[in-house]
Amino acid sequence: MTPPDGRAGSRPHVVIVGAGFAGVAAAKALARCDVDVLLLDRRNHHIFQPLLYQVATAVLAPSDVATPIRAIAATQPNLAVEMAEVTAIDLAAHALSAALPDGRTRTIGFDYLVVATGVLPSYYGHDEFAAHAPALKTVGDAEAIRGKILGAYERAELSDDPVERARLMTFVLVGAGPTGVELAASIAQMARVTLKRDFRRLHPDQTRVILLEGGARVLPTFDPKLAAAAGRQLARLGVEVHTGAIAQNVDAEGVVVAGERIRAATVLWTAGVAASPLAAQAGASADRAGRAQVGLNLETQQGSGVFVVGDAASLAQDGKPVPGVAQAALQQGAYVGRLIARRVRGGAAEPAFRYFNKGSMAVVGKDFAILESPAMKMSGRLTWLVWALVHIATLPRLQNQLRVNVQWLWSYFTGQRGSRLIAEPVSAPPQRPAQPIAQADSPGVDPGRRPNAAIAGRKA
Ligand SMILES: Cc1cc2nc3c(=O)[nH]c(=O)nc-3n(C[C@H](O)[C@H](O)[C@H](O)COP(=O)(O)OP(=O)(O)OC[C@H]3O[C@@H](n4cnc5c(N)ncnc54)[C@H](O)[C@@H]3O)c2cc1C
């Protein structure tokens, strides 16, 4: 069994799986503790998910919202990082199996384990919808959605069939939580402002953005008055909201709702989530979404040294579930880091975890956001400014903060979006059969195209 950083050592080994908000917060809280920390993630970057929708709608570039995990860890000497996907946890042996990028599997021992693996999109038992209705969770998802949206306009510009053109310019979002609302508003804004003058045959302002919600209103977790204000702002942007609307089928032609088909080339899934599978192996019972039901100190079994934090954890406080949001993940990660540090030092037990709700926000296009906290409820332009400042301040590195700031100012004043790229497929090597390099004086060689000796002699 390999200790966390590959070196034998006597210090306790803390393994953290997942470098999202919770995992990174746990690692940072252990910076001054006499332990070796290993942070594992299947990706090499930490994602600031609250701004992913802006990558999907071409406002920001992927590197604006994603930070290399190694850069986050660089200044913490007791923290090592490995890119690996954890596939199994052996609680009895205090070890886990990790699949490495080179195809090998490694067994890693731990004294303390923090599972911070977040959630995955859930299609509520209809995984076949995923092929036609991508969800937004990773940078790859955001780039694929951006390509789908921009590609639909390119195809619409080329189409002579008005029915097909209307289908290409119809965008349906399934789920009117914060992600659905933010994406819908951003697509509508892009169609009416950014793309306005860019096409010769189609009229981007004829775009239809349809937001489907199974419940009675948009933003069901927000105060009804704030949600209603957000609904009015969506209407101003031209977003059609259908409540009580359950997607019965999603296919290449669009969505079926209450037996009626909405023809749309782009359907995006912004509905449910389910815990990542690893949470179920951490030694706690699972709730309906597969999240580990942890104790008040976020441990799966008292004294086990195994913790689940962030979105992957299920915990109630004052009779209500702690929400799956970034600030809860940050607080839980930091709490478990402190708790482990206390245990290692032999100090008094950390008091039970308490979530401190600093407030939730949702943004609806330019100049409008809502904010709900225990102390206040507000909406409008000032709230939008607060939203922008809070998000800039929470981005993990100064580099990201500056880049996002510049992009936002540019977009705000020009209406333009800096990242309107449809990713090209990876170029394939030429398929022609190999031929010997022609001699300069051999027949059939264009003298003006003689092989350049410097290039021909270059190592492949
Ligand atoms: C599109 C979107 C918008 C959002 N907007 C907001 C918002 O505006 N405000 C807000 O507060 N919250 C928002 N959230 C929710 C917020 O992002 C999450 O609550 C938060 O990211 C949870 O943090 P986490 O650390 O638990 O999980 P995550 O941030 O999801 O991190 C989990 C990490 O675990 C890694 N991982 C998973 N399984 C494995 C494995 N087996 N092996 C190795 N690594 C693994 C993943 O690669 C990932 O890096 C949004 C979420 C999404 C998807």
The ligand as a MOL file (V3000), in Angstrom:
LIG
                    3D

  0  0  0     0  0            999 V3000
M  V30 BEGIN CTAB
M  V30 COUNTS 53 58 0 0 0
M  V30 BEGIN ATOM
M  V30 1 C -23.8360 24.9260 -13.5560 0
M  V30 2 C -23.7890 25.1020 -12.0510 0
M  V30 3 C -24.0210 26.3540 -11.4940 0
M  V30 4 C -23.9800 26.5280 -10.1220 0
M  V30 5 N -24.2020 27.7810 -9.6100 0
M  V30 6 C -24.0780 27.9810 -8.2940 0
M  V30 7 C -24.2170 29.2820 -7.7350 0
M  V30 8 O -24.4880 30.2520 -8.4650 0
M  V30 9 N -24.0440 29.4330 -6.3980 0
M  V30 10 C -23.7480 28.3750 -5.5860 0
M  V30 11 O -23.5510 28.5570 -4.3920 0
M  V30 12 N -23.6270 27.1440 -6.0700 0
M  V30 13 C -23.7790 26.9100 -7.3970 0
M  V30 14 N -23.6500 25.6480 -7.9070 0
M  V30 15 C -23.4210 24.5410 -6.9790 0
M  V30 16 C -21.9720 24.5000 -6.5340 0
M  V30 17 O -21.1190 24.6080 -7.6450 0
M  V30 18 C -21.7500 23.2020 -5.7780 0
M  V30 19 O -22.5540 23.2250 -4.6310 0
M  V30 20 C -20.2850 23.0350 -5.3800 0
M  V30 21 O -19.4740 22.9700 -6.5230 0
M  V30 22 C -20.1170 21.7570 -4.5680 0
M  V30 23 O -18.7720 21.6040 -4.2730 0
M  V30 24 P -18.1640 20.1550 -4.0420 0
M  V30 25 O -16.7390 20.3790 -3.6810 0
M  V30 26 O -19.0110 19.3730 -3.1200 0
M  V30 27 O -18.2830 19.4170 -5.4580 0
M  V30 28 P -17.6840 19.8270 -6.8560 0
M  V30 29 O -17.3520 21.2660 -6.9030 0
M  V30 30 O -18.6250 19.2880 -7.8590 0
M  V30 31 O -16.3100 19.0310 -6.9400 0
M  V30 32 C -16.2540 17.6400 -6.9810 0
M  V30 33 C -14.8890 17.2410 -7.5020 0
M  V30 34 O -14.7380 15.8330 -7.3140 0
M  V30 35 C -14.1040 15.2840 -8.4560 0
M  V30 36 N -14.4680 13.8590 -8.4920 0
M  V30 37 C -15.7140 13.3280 -8.5210 0
M  V30 38 N -15.6570 11.9830 -8.4740 0
M  V30 39 C -14.3380 11.6590 -8.4210 0
M  V30 40 C -13.6350 10.4280 -8.3410 0
M  V30 41 N -14.2730 9.2520 -8.2900 0
M  V30 42 N -12.2890 10.4470 -8.3060 0
M  V30 43 C -11.6150 11.6390 -8.3640 0
M  V30 44 N -12.2360 12.8350 -8.4180 0
M  V30 45 C -13.5810 12.8470 -8.4380 0
M  V30 46 C -14.6670 16.0930 -9.6060 0
M  V30 47 O -13.7970 16.0290 -10.7330 0
M  V30 48 C -14.7250 17.4980 -8.9920 0
M  V30 49 O -13.5420 18.2330 -9.2150 0
M  V30 50 C -23.6970 25.4290 -9.2810 0
M  V30 51 C -23.4490 24.1750 -9.8320 0
M  V30 52 C -23.4950 24.0080 -11.2140 0
M  V30 53 C -23.2360 22.6470 -11.8170 0
M  V30 END ATOM
M  V30 BEGIN BOND
M  V30 1 1 1 2
M  V30 2 1 2 3
M  V30 3 2 2 52
M  V30 4 2 3 4
M  V30 5 1 4 5
M  V30 6 1 4 50
M  V30 7 2 5 6
M  V30 8 1 6 7
M  V30 9 1 6 13
M  V30 10 2 7 8
M  V30 11 1 7 9
M  V30 12 1 9 10
M  V30 13 2 10 11
M  V30 14 1 10 12
M  V30 15 2 12 13
M  V30 16 1 13 14
M  V30 17 1 14 15
M  V30 18 1 14 50
M  V30 19 1 15 16
M  V30 20 1 16 17
M  V30 21 1 16 18
M  V30 22 1 18 19
M  V30 23 1 18 20
M  V30 24 1 20 21
M  V30 25 1 20 22
M  V30 26 1 22 23
M  V30 27 1 23 24
M  V30 28 2 24 25
M  V30 29 1 24 26
M  V30 30 1 24 27
M  V30 31 1 27 28
M  V30 32 2 28 29
M  V30 33 1 28 30
M  V30 34 1 28 31
M  V30 35 1 31 32
M  V30 36 1 32 33
M  V30 37 1 33 34
M  V30 38 1 33 48
M  V30 39 1 34 35
M  V30 40 1 35 36
M  V30 41 1 35 46
M  V30 42 1 36 37
M  V30 43 1 36 45
M  V30 44 2 37 38
M  V30 45 1 38 39
M  V30 46 1 39 40
M  V30 47 2 39 45
M  V30 48 1 40 41
M  V30 49 2 40 42
M  V30 50 1 42 43
M  V30 51 2 43 44
M  V30 52 1 44 45
M  V30 53 1 46 47
M  V30 54 1 46 48
M  V30 55 1 48 49
M  V30 56 2 50 51
M  V30 57 1 51 52
M  V30 58 1 52 53
M  V30 END BOND
M  V30 END CTAB
M  END
